[in-house]
Amino acid sequence: MHGRPMLGKHRMVTVATRIEPQELEQLKTLAGECSLSVCAYLRDLVRLELGRAERVDELAAAETQQGLNGGSTAYDIAV
């Protein structure tokens, strides 16, 4: 098998980013408090942010489906 090990149905992808030295020290401290490596801590942060973004998108979609007058479809026009 070549490449990264499978995670669920998909292969893991490695992403590189540059972090300031003082930020890295803070991340190491925060990761240590959670008993995680910096990589695992960053992966959890990414997952949290993606989940937040999905919830915002779902809320926005629900609001646009209601029409301009909330739940009422009787007058779905701007007044």
HELIX and SHEET records of a PDB file:
HELIX    1   1 PRO A   21  GLU A   33  1                                  13    
HELIX    2   2 VAL A   38  GLN A   65  1                                  28    
SHEET    1   A 2 MET A   6  LEU A   7  0                                        
SHEET    2   A 2 HIS A  10  ARG A  11 -1                                        
END                                                                             
